[in-house]
Amino acid sequence: ARAGSSRAEAAQAVALDAWVQAMAQRWQAQRPLVEPRMNVDGERPGPRIVPDATLEQAILNLFNNAADVSPNEVEIDARWDRNLLEIDVLDRGPGIPDDLARKLGHETVTTRSDGHGIGLVLAFAAIERSGGSLAFSPRLGGGTRAHVRLPLKGMVA
């Protein structure tokens, strides 16, 4: 239901730092065995935003993907200023093979037997619809870094 809510339907302004923390807490309640290392950096209180629920689902999908491949080592780094929110989701999984990396966001891709591969397609769409970008790269020391860049211009209340 949350994924179907648009910004207009759920128009409730919240401080950016509170939104990031609440999103991480909701995710941890769903994944209690995963203990991510969380780093949050930005002015407090953060700018007041009206986040799109589909954007939150996209970011939660990235958290879940990292936890699926690396449940004991997930790191979430969120930082912002008045204009931009950046979130890095880092894992120590096997990484993304080059042939799959080229397809991410354009085709359904899954490496899980119980997955359908639609999550990343929807994540790319929600982030890009918000004016942002999502990129994947190898993590130094092994694993993957998912990097989200979101301009706040369209989200500021």
ABEGO torsion letter per residue (X at the ends): XAAABBAAAABBBBBAAAAAAAAAAAAAAABAABBBBBBBBEBOBBBBBBBBAAAAAAAAAAAAAAAAABAABBBBBBBBBAABBBBBBBBABAEBBAAAAAABGABBBBABAABAGAAAAAAAAAAAAAGBBBBBBBBBGEEBBBBBBBBAAAABX
